[in-house]
Amino acid sequence: MADGKYLAFDFGAESGRAMLGTLAGGKLTLEEKHRFPNPMGRLNGHLQWNLLGQWEHF
């Protein structure tokens, strides 16, 4: 993998976060850039992520 910057998202049960990974000289460093709530809701009797609710935090 080439040196560079990489963005990753971690979606948990109650919150999510955006992480920036920097790869330089074979070393990876991670930095949390943003943390946000991950709201849940019910749709047709099933738990679903509220994607519009997530979008409001970006």
Residue, then its C-alpha position, 0 to 999 in steps of 0.5 A: m500500500a502506498d503512503g497516503k491518507y485514508l478515511a474510514f468510518d466506524f458505525g457502532a450500535e450507539s455512535g459512530r466516528a470518522m477516522l483518518g489513517t496516515l501511512a508514512g514510511g511503513k507506519l500507520t497512525l490513526e486520528e479520530k476526526h469526528r464522533f457522532p450519535n448513531p440513532m436507531g429507529r423501528l421500521n416495519g417492526h425492525l431496528q434500522w439505522n436512521l441514515l438521515g439522522q446520521w447525515e445531520h451530524f456531518 
